[in-house]
Structures are given as structure tokens and as C-alpha cells.
Amino acid sequence: MADTLQGTGLRLGRRFSDLTNFFVGASVLHLQQRLLRLAHDVREQYPLDRSQQVMTLRARACDTIQLTPLEYRGDFGIFIEEVLTSAEQMPKEPSRGLKRTVIRNSPNYCYSCGREFGAFFEDAPEGLKPTVDHVWPRALGGDTIEANLLPACGACNSAKGHIAAWQMAWIQPIVFADIDETHALSSLSKEAKMALHVRAAMSYSQQNGSSLKDAFLAIGPREPPVRIDSEQGYDFFNLRVHDDSRTSVIWTPN
Ligand SMILES: [Zn+2]
């Protein structure tokens, strides 16, 4: 992917690696989602016949998403088995007991917007209630285990469903938006802020080898957006929505 971009002679300056990461990330996620969906269908079609599932998924991966054993560097058979296993474990609601445990062991605020549970807001006149959110989305194979769950308010939980990982295709208009500088920060949508928050957590966890859940806890909930480098513009890659003084570990929000 990076080579293809380089080959086009695009002059993207300092945004080159940001955009390359974005495209690679978006493609991988897109592929992952489509494969999981295919695996889900195949499992429904042949519920009891694993070898038929393997054969059919293999054929469909080649036909519909042009993923062939030649393009895959590892053992394609094992890979197909793994995708089927992920699909098998996929959609699970946390049990009541697990929800209670997660809420008990986590801070008493929404990990995304930072609003305190029990406090009163316009959208929560009877006190904000916690829901339990999959930090790495279920649609992308995220497990329903305590290490992947954090309490979020209902508004953030349902909005985050669309964001999943920040590179999701629908976020592209925001990434490439020609943002008007005067209104840049105040007009940023909630979705864009959530995508920036998810992106910061993903990059923190990659750089520090921590789980995504610990990364969210370390960077803290969303804050008003600011530019990372005040000499640079207001594009997606130069904005952050968390307090970067919270973390003692040095990392770059890419
Ligand atoms: Zn929230």
C-alpha cells in the first residue's frame, strides 16, 4: 500500500505516513469485517459441518474479496480456521454478573466523555447510568471479557458502535475535511472527537504494549480538542482530545 501511494508521486509532506497508516489500517479493518461476516454466513449455512465451512469460506474469500492463498503469507488453512473460530465466539452480550464486576472495578465516569455516573444531565434527568462497552468492538472480534469492557454512558456507547476503530471507512470525510480554521475546533463533530480518542488509545497501547482498556484509562476521557502542533493546520492528524499531561510515558499520538 505504502509503495502504491509513493508510486503515484503524491506530495503529502509530513502527512505521508499518517495517511499511509490510515489507508493500511482502513483496508485491514474492512477486510477483517468482511471476512468475519462471510464466516458468520458460512457457519449458518453449514452449522454442523466444520470441513464444509472451511472449504466454503476458503472459496468465498477468494471469490468475493479476492483474498487468495497466494496473497496471504502465512498458512492460509490455519488462517481460515482462525477466522471461523473468531466468528463462532463473536456476538456475546456480557452477563449481568460480568457487567456488575466491570462497573465495580472501573472509575465512576464514562471512559469516553468523562461524565460522572449518577450525576444529572440533559440526556439523563434521572442520573447518568453506566452501560458496559466493548473497548475493541465485537464486530471486529473483540472479546466479552473484563479486560475488554469499560463503563460508558448510553450516548457514547451507541455512538461508538459506528466508530469501532478510528480508520473505519465512514470517517474518511472527516479525515479529508477542509476544515475552516475559525470554526475548526468548535465545529468538530462528536464522532470525529470519538475517533480521535480511539486513535490516541490505539496508538498509546501499541507504543507501550498495554491493553486497549488500560490505554483508555491512562489517557483519560475526552477533553475539548486542541492542536498538537500550533504551527500546523487543523487536519485530523494534528488534533488531540485528551490531556497529554496525564501520562508519564512518552509517546506520540499517531
Ligand atoms: Zn459518555
Residues whose N, C-alpha, C, O or C-beta is under 5 A from the ligand:
A	BS01	ZN	C110 S112 C113 G114 A152 C153 C156
